[in-house]
Amino acid sequence: MTVEPFDAVDVIRAKRDGGVVPEDALRWMVDAYTRGYVSDAQMASFAMAVFQRGMQRDEIRVLTDAMIASGERMSFAALGKRTVDKHSTGGVGDKITLPLAPLVASFGVAVPQLSGRGLGHTGGTLDKLESIPGWRAALSNEEMFAQLQGEVGAVICAAGSGLAPADKKLYALRDVTGTVEAIPLIASSIMSKKIAEGTDALVLDVKFGSGAFMQDIERARELARTMVELGTDSGVSTTALLTDMNVPLGRAIGNANEVRESVEVLAGGGPADVRELTLALAREMLALSGHPDADVEKALDGGRAMDVWNAMIRAQDGDPTAPLPAPRETHTVTAEAEGFVTRMDALPFGIAAWRLGAGRARAEDAVVHAAGIDLHVKPGDQVRAGDPLFTLSADDAARFSRALDAVAGAWEIGAEKPAASPLVRERITA
């Protein structure tokens, strides 16, 4: 019988009492938990100690590295070109990956975008793309490399189960023990997978506000800085943008309707905020990839990005020209008075879209691709009584009641036009 070099209780006590866990003990803790020697109860206690006491920069680096070491590490060195990825902490109406990946790839940079599915009020990139007839998220490593190396240059697909399995196990535990919000654990969770993925550069879209994971801007800033430090310490060129998620991003919240809106952006149109953030993130990604002067507006408006989008969808067996799913039932909410839209809180609209069937309550639930919300106005827009504010879409009209309950009081109409607030608040570098 193998004698373990450390005791989980000692590691828990060290962190509980505000101490620094020695590197070899912390690496052992992650490894022993992954192989089942350290119990869920012990790791839950450790996670709570981290939540309450925090971690120093070097501890977070070791924790992240230990989680990477629990699985495989990918390498794109054989591609012969730079690779750059983007990660968003998620929000309501956040479909930026869809137009962004082909836009960046149109400059000859490889974009391996390993994405996930939605849970609760935040949508998943893969769920959105599966609205496209025939499109598939599961690719072998060989298929992914071929798509990146060839003329397409971009891939959006599911991450393999071999990347950072310790994170998958710890994430599930955090979700049921009230420790999700611990910044060291969030940062190590996100960055272990991104670093293991093997990209040369990474741009982080860290959101704050009503519809974001981090509602407080100070905590969002701390998370962004922590992740930029982790990437930098691991040799990945990393920057972050701190972006506002108090209002839904764009006008579409759901799956098929978000794909439709993304295609509008790729055609040179679409909502101003989606276009603005797509261009801002593209500039960051291309600057880190050796293209600081890239004319991203020309690539978007001239059709180059759309060409890559069509090729990317076809490469994964999708038909970019096929009609997207349409809802069976719709319900439009209208303005009761004249004035300006002064407020439109993101979170209630995200919850409403989820209740309409656009999201899932459990990982195994199916999503309704045609369900969601289309906003006809945003804060600052002027309306008259009777003008449409937003339309709910579902396959079952019985879902409208609970969705309407979710958005009750989530918007306001006032006499004065509200001041506009910047979408991109800060840029954070190492």
C-alpha positions as CSV (number, residue, x, y, z in Angstrom):
1,M,0.0,0.0,0.0
2,T,1.4,3.4,-1.0
3,V,2.0,5.8,1.8
4,E,0.8,9.3,0.9
5,P,3.3,12.1,1.5
6,F,0.8,14.6,3.0
7,D,-2.4,14.7,4.9
8,A,-5.4,16.6,3.6
9,V,-6.3,17.8,7.1
10,D,-3.0,19.5,7.4
11,V,-3.4,21.3,4.0
12,I,-6.9,22.4,5.0
13,R,-5.7,23.7,8.4
14,A,-2.9,25.6,6.8
15,K,-5.3,27.5,4.5
16,R,-8.0,27.8,7.1
17,D,-5.5,29.6,9.4
18,G,-4.5,32.0,6.6
19,G,-1.2,30.4,5.8
20,V,0.5,29.7,2.5
21,V,0.2,26.0,1.4
22,P,3.6,24.7,0.3
23,E,3.9,24.0,-3.4
24,D,4.5,20.2,-3.1
25,A,1.5,19.9,-0.6
26,L,-0.8,21.9,-2.9
27,R,0.2,19.8,-6.0
28,W,-0.4,16.6,-4.0
29,M,-3.8,17.9,-2.8
30,V,-5.0,18.4,-6.4
31,D,-3.6,15.1,-7.6
32,A,-4.9,13.1,-4.6
33,Y,-8.4,14.6,-5.2
34,T,-8.4,13.8,-8.9
35,R,-7.5,10.1,-8.2
36,G,-10.1,9.9,-5.4
37,Y,-7.8,9.7,-2.3
38,V,-8.9,13.1,-1.0
39,S,-12.6,13.0,-0.4
40,D,-15.3,15.5,-1.7
41,A,-15.8,16.6,1.9
42,Q,-12.1,17.4,2.4
43,M,-11.8,19.3,-0.9
44,A,-15.0,21.2,-0.1
45,S,-13.4,22.2,3.2
46,F,-10.3,23.3,1.4
47,A,-12.3,25.3,-1.2
48,M,-14.2,27.1,1.6
49,A,-10.9,27.9,3.3
50,V,-9.7,29.4,0.0
51,F,-13.0,31.3,-0.4
52,Q,-12.5,32.8,3.1
53,R,-8.7,33.3,3.2
54,G,-7.8,33.8,-0.5
55,M,-4.5,32.7,-2.1
56,Q,-1.2,34.5,-2.9
57,R,-0.2,34.8,-6.6
58,D,2.3,32.0,-6.4
59,E,-0.3,29.7,-4.8
60,I,-2.8,30.4,-7.6
61,R,-0.1,29.6,-10.1
62,V,0.8,26.3,-8.5
63,L,-2.9,25.4,-8.2
64,T,-3.5,26.1,-11.9
65,D,-0.4,24.2,-12.9
66,A,-1.4,21.2,-10.8
67,M,-4.8,21.2,-12.5
68,I,-3.2,21.4,-15.9
69,A,-0.9,18.5,-15.0
70,S,-4.0,16.3,-14.1
71,G,-4.7,15.9,-17.9
72,E,-3.3,16.3,-21.4
73,R,-1.6,19.4,-22.8
74,M,-2.2,20.3,-26.5
75,S,0.3,21.9,-28.7
76,F,-0.3,23.8,-31.9
77,A,3.4,24.2,-32.7
78,A,3.1,22.1,-35.8
79,L,0.6,24.5,-37.4
80,G,3.4,26.9,-38.4
81,K,1.3,30.0,-37.5
82,R,0.4,31.9,-34.4
83,T,-2.6,30.8,-32.4
84,V,-4.9,33.1,-30.3
85,D,-8.0,32.3,-28.3
86,K,-10.6,34.4,-26.5
87,H,-12.5,33.6,-23.3
88,S,-15.5,35.4,-22.0
89,T,-16.8,35.1,-18.4
90,G,-20.3,35.0,-19.9
91,G,-23.3,37.2,-20.0
92,V,-26.8,37.8,-21.5
93,G,-26.8,38.0,-25.3
94,D,-23.0,37.4,-25.5
95,K,-22.6,35.9,-29.0
96,I,-19.2,37.6,-29.7
97,T,-17.3,34.4,-30.4
98,L,-19.4,33.7,-33.5
99,P,-18.3,36.8,-35.5
100,L,-15.0,37.2,-33.8
101,A,-13.3,33.8,-34.6
102,P,-13.7,34.1,-38.4
103,L,-12.8,37.8,-38.3
104,V,-9.4,37.1,-36.6
105,A,-8.8,34.0,-38.7
106,S,-9.3,36.1,-41.9
107,F,-5.8,37.6,-41.1
108,G,-4.1,34.2,-41.3
109,V,-4.0,33.6,-37.5
110,A,-5.3,30.3,-36.2
111,V,-8.2,30.6,-33.8
112,P,-8.8,27.4,-31.7
113,Q,-12.0,28.4,-29.8
114,L,-12.8,25.5,-27.5
115,S,-16.2,26.4,-26.1
116,G,-18.9,25.2,-23.8
117,R,-22.6,24.9,-23.3
118,G,-24.9,27.2,-21.3
119,L,-26.3,26.6,-17.8
120,G,-28.8,28.8,-16.2
121,H,-29.1,32.4,-17.6
122,T,-25.8,32.4,-19.5
123,G,-25.9,31.0,-23.0
124,G,-23.5,28.5,-24.4
125,T,-21.6,29.1,-27.7
126,L,-22.1,25.5,-28.8
127,D,-25.9,25.6,-28.1
128,K,-26.1,28.7,-30.4
129,L,-24.2,27.1,-33.2
130,E,-26.2,23.9,-33.0
131,S,-29.2,25.9,-34.2
132,I,-27.5,25.6,-37.7
133,P,-28.7,22.5,-39.4
134,G,-26.1,19.8,-39.6
135,W,-23.4,21.6,-37.5
136,R,-21.5,19.5,-35.1
137,A,-19.5,20.5,-32.0
138,A,-17.6,17.3,-31.5
139,L,-14.3,17.1,-33.5
140,S,-11.4,14.8,-33.2
141,N,-8.0,16.4,-32.6
142,E,-7.0,15.5,-36.1
143,E,-10.1,17.3,-37.5
144,M,-9.5,20.3,-35.4
145,F,-5.8,20.6,-36.5
146,A,-6.7,20.1,-40.2
147,Q,-9.3,22.9,-40.0
148,L,-6.9,25.3,-38.3
149,Q,-4.0,24.5,-40.7
150,G,-6.0,24.8,-43.8
151,E,-7.8,27.7,-45.4
152,V,-10.5,28.0,-42.7
153,G,-8.0,28.8,-39.9
154,A,-10.7,28.9,-37.2
155,V,-12.6,26.3,-35.2
156,I,-15.3,26.5,-32.6
157,C,-15.8,23.1,-31.0
158,A,-16.3,21.3,-27.7
159,A,-13.2,20.9,-25.5
160,G,-12.0,17.3,-25.0
161,S,-12.5,15.6,-21.7
162,G,-8.8,15.2,-21.3
163,L,-8.1,18.9,-20.6
164,A,-7.7,19.6,-16.9
165,P,-9.9,16.8,-15.5
166,A,-9.2,18.1,-12.0
167,D,-11.0,21.3,-12.8
168,K,-14.1,19.4,-14.0
169,K,-14.3,17.5,-10.7
170,L,-13.6,20.6,-8.6
171,Y,-16.0,22.8,-10.5
172,A,-18.9,20.4,-9.9
173,L,-18.0,20.4,-6.1
174,R,-17.8,24.2,-5.9
175,D,-21.2,24.5,-7.6
176,V,-22.9,22.7,-4.6
177,T,-20.8,24.0,-1.8
178,G,-21.2,27.8,-2.1
179,T,-17.6,28.4,-3.2
180,V,-18.1,29.3,-6.9
181,E,-17.3,32.9,-6.3
182,A,-13.8,32.4,-4.9
183,I,-11.5,34.4,-7.3
184,P,-8.5,32.0,-7.0
185,L,-10.8,29.1,-7.9
186,I,-12.5,30.9,-10.7
187,A,-9.2,32.0,-12.2
188,S,-7.5,28.6,-11.9
189,S,-10.6,26.9,-13.4
190,I,-10.7,29.1,-16.5
191,M,-6.9,29.4,-17.0
192,S,-6.0,25.7,-16.4
193,K,-8.1,24.8,-19.5
194,K,-6.9,27.7,-21.6
195,I,-3.2,27.1,-20.8
196,A,-3.6,23.3,-21.3
197,E,-5.2,24.1,-24.7
198,G,-1.7,25.3,-25.8
199,T,-2.6,28.6,-27.5
200,D,0.2,31.2,-28.0
201,A,-2.0,34.1,-26.9
202,L,-5.2,34.7,-25.0
203,V,-7.6,37.7,-24.7
204,L,-10.1,37.7,-21.8
205,D,-13.4,39.4,-21.9
206,V,-14.2,39.9,-18.2
207,K,-17.7,41.2,-17.6
208,F,-19.2,43.1,-14.7
209,G,-22.8,44.2,-14.0
210,S,-26.3,42.8,-13.6
211,G,-26.0,40.0,-16.1
212,A,-22.4,39.1,-15.4
213,F,-20.9,36.4,-13.1
214,M,-19.1,39.2,-11.3
215,Q,-21.6,42.0,-10.7
216,D,-19.2,44.2,-8.9
217,I,-16.6,46.0,-11.1
218,E,-13.8,45.8,-8.4
219,R,-14.1,42.0,-8.1
220,A,-14.3,41.7,-11.9
221,R,-11.1,43.8,-12.1
222,E,-9.4,41.5,-9.5
223,L,-10.4,38.4,-11.5
224,A,-9.1,39.9,-14.7
225,R,-5.8,40.8,-13.2
226,T,-5.4,37.4,-11.6
227,M,-6.1,35.6,-14.9
228,V,-3.7,37.9,-16.8
229,E,-1.0,37.1,-14.3
230,L,-1.6,33.4,-14.6
231,G,-1.4,33.5,-18.4
232,T,1.7,35.6,-18.3
233,D,3.4,33.4,-15.7
234,S,2.7,30.3,-17.9
235,G,4.2,31.9,-21.0
236,V,0.9,32.7,-22.7
237,S,0.6,36.4,-24.0
238,T,-2.5,37.5,-22.2
239,T,-4.6,40.7,-22.0
240,A,-8.1,41.4,-20.7
241,L,-10.9,43.8,-21.4
242,L,-13.3,44.8,-18.6
243,T,-16.7,45.1,-20.3
244,D,-20.2,46.2,-19.1
245,M,-22.9,43.6,-18.8
246,N,-25.6,45.7,-17.1
247,V,-27.6,45.7,-20.3
248,P,-28.0,42.7,-22.6
249,L,-25.4,42.6,-25.4
250,G,-27.1,43.2,-28.7
251,R,-30.8,42.7,-29.3
252,A,-31.0,38.9,-29.5
253,I,-31.0,36.6,-26.4
254,G,-31.3,32.9,-27.1
255,N,-29.7,30.6,-29.7
256,A,-31.0,30.7,-33.3
257,N,-31.7,34.5,-33.0
258,E,-28.1,35.1,-31.7
259,V,-26.7,33.2,-34.7
260,R,-28.9,35.4,-37.0
261,E,-27.6,38.5,-35.3
262,S,-24.0,37.3,-35.6
263,V,-24.4,36.8,-39.3
264,E,-25.8,40.4,-39.5
265,V,-22.5,41.6,-37.9
266,L,-20.4,39.6,-40.3
267,A,-22.4,41.2,-43.1
268,G,-21.3,44.7,-41.9
269,G,-24.4,45.4,-39.9
270,G,-25.9,44.3,-36.6
271,P,-26.3,46.1,-33.3
272,A,-23.6,48.8,-32.6
273,D,-22.6,47.2,-29.3
274,V,-22.0,43.7,-30.7
275,R,-20.0,45.2,-33.6
276,E,-18.0,47.5,-31.2
277,L,-17.0,44.6,-28.9
278,T,-16.2,42.3,-31.8
279,L,-13.8,44.8,-33.3
280,A,-12.2,45.7,-29.9
281,L,-11.5,42.0,-29.1
282,A,-10.3,41.4,-32.6
283,R,-7.8,44.2,-32.3
284,E,-6.5,42.8,-29.0
285,M,-6.2,39.2,-30.5
286,L,-4.4,40.4,-33.6
287,A,-2.0,42.7,-31.7
288,L,-0.9,39.7,-29.6
289,S,-0.5,37.7,-32.8
290,G,1.8,40.2,-34.6
291,H,-0.8,42.2,-36.5
292,P,-1.1,45.5,-34.5
293,D,-2.2,47.5,-37.5
294,A,-4.8,45.1,-38.9
295,D,-7.8,46.8,-40.5
296,V,-10.5,44.8,-38.8
297,E,-13.3,47.1,-40.0
298,K,-12.4,46.5,-43.6
299,A,-12.2,42.7,-43.1
300,L,-15.7,42.8,-41.5
301,D,-17.4,45.2,-43.9
302,G,-15.7,43.8,-47.0
303,G,-16.9,40.2,-46.6
304,R,-13.6,38.5,-45.7
305,A,-14.8,37.5,-42.3
306,M,-18.1,36.2,-43.7
307,D,-16.2,34.0,-46.2
308,V,-14.3,32.4,-43.3
309,W,-17.6,32.0,-41.3
310,N,-19.2,30.1,-44.2
311,A,-16.1,27.9,-44.6
312,M,-15.9,27.2,-40.9
313,I,-19.6,26.2,-40.7
314,R,-19.3,23.9,-43.7
315,A,-16.1,22.3,-42.4
316,Q,-18.2,21.1,-39.4
317,D,-21.0,19.8,-41.6
318,G,-23.3,22.8,-41.1
319,D,-25.2,24.6,-43.8
320,P,-24.8,28.4,-43.5
321,T,-27.5,29.0,-46.0
322,A,-30.2,26.8,-44.3
323,P,-33.1,28.5,-42.5
324,L,-32.7,28.7,-38.8
325,P,-35.3,27.3,-36.4
326,A,-38.4,29.5,-36.0
327,P,-40.6,29.6,-32.9
328,R,-44.1,28.3,-32.8
329,E,-45.3,31.0,-30.4
330,T,-44.4,34.7,-29.9
331,H,-45.6,37.3,-27.4
332,T,-44.7,41.0,-27.8
333,V,-44.6,43.5,-24.8
334,T,-45.4,47.1,-25.7
335,A,-44.7,50.4,-24.0
336,E,-47.4,51.8,-21.8
337,A,-46.1,55.4,-22.0
338,E,-44.1,57.8,-24.1
339,G,-40.5,58.6,-23.2
340,F,-37.0,57.2,-23.2
341,V,-35.9,53.7,-22.2
342,T,-33.8,54.4,-19.2
343,R,-33.0,50.9,-17.8
344,M,-33.0,47.4,-19.1
345,D,-31.4,45.0,-16.6
346,A,-29.6,42.1,-18.2
347,L,-30.1,39.4,-15.6
348,P,-33.9,39.3,-15.6
349,F,-33.9,39.0,-19.4
350,G,-31.4,36.2,-19.2
351,I,-33.6,34.4,-16.7
352,A,-36.6,34.9,-18.9
353,A,-34.9,33.5,-22.0
354,W,-33.9,30.5,-19.9
355,R,-37.5,30.0,-18.8
356,L,-38.7,30.2,-22.4
357,G,-36.5,27.1,-23.2
358,A,-33.3,28.8,-24.5
359,G,-31.2,27.6,-21.6
360,R,-31.0,24.6,-19.3
361,A,-31.4,24.0,-15.6
362,R,-29.4,20.8,-15.6
363,A,-26.4,19.9,-17.8
364,E,-28.4,17.0,-19.4
365,D,-31.4,19.2,-20.4
366,A,-32.0,20.0,-24.1
367,V,-32.4,23.6,-25.3
368,V,-35.1,24.9,-27.6
369,H,-33.1,26.6,-30.3
370,A,-35.9,28.8,-31.5
371,A,-36.7,30.1,-28.0
372,G,-35.5,33.4,-26.7
373,I,-36.1,37.2,-26.6
374,D,-35.7,39.8,-29.3
375,L,-35.3,43.4,-28.0
376,H,-36.8,46.1,-30.1
377,V,-35.3,48.9,-28.0
378,K,-32.3,49.5,-25.8
379,P,-31.6,52.2,-23.1
380,G,-31.5,55.6,-24.7
381,D,-34.1,54.8,-27.4
382,Q,-37.3,56.9,-27.5
383,V,-40.7,55.2,-27.6
384,R,-44.4,56.0,-27.8
385,A,-47.2,54.3,-26.0
386,G,-47.9,51.0,-27.9
387,D,-44.5,50.7,-29.4
388,P,-43.0,47.2,-29.2
389,L,-40.3,46.8,-26.4
390,F,-39.4,43.1,-26.8
391,T,-40.8,39.9,-28.2
392,L,-40.7,36.5,-26.4
393,S,-40.4,33.4,-28.5
394,A,-41.1,29.8,-27.4
395,D,-42.4,26.5,-28.7
396,D,-45.1,26.4,-25.9
397,A,-47.2,29.5,-25.1
398,A,-47.5,28.2,-21.5
399,R,-43.9,29.4,-20.9
400,F,-44.7,33.0,-21.4
401,S,-46.2,33.6,-17.9
402,R,-43.1,32.7,-16.0
403,A,-40.9,34.5,-18.4
404,L,-42.9,37.7,-18.0
405,D,-42.7,37.3,-14.2
406,A,-38.9,37.2,-14.6
407,V,-38.7,40.6,-16.5
408,A,-41.4,42.4,-14.4
409,G,-39.8,45.6,-13.3
410,A,-36.6,45.0,-15.3
411,W,-37.0,48.0,-17.6
412,E,-38.1,51.7,-17.1
413,I,-39.3,54.4,-19.3
414,G,-38.6,58.0,-18.2
415,A,-38.8,61.6,-19.4
416,E,-35.1,62.1,-20.0
417,K,-32.6,60.3,-22.2
418,P,-30.1,58.5,-20.0
419,A,-26.3,59.2,-20.3
420,A,-24.5,56.5,-22.3
421,S,-21.9,54.4,-20.5
422,P,-18.9,52.9,-22.2
423,L,-19.1,49.3,-23.2
424,V,-15.3,48.6,-22.8
425,R,-14.3,50.0,-19.4
426,E,-10.7,49.1,-19.0
427,R,-7.8,47.2,-20.7
428,I,-5.7,45.1,-18.3
429,T,-2.2,43.8,-19.1
430,A,0.6,42.1,-17.2
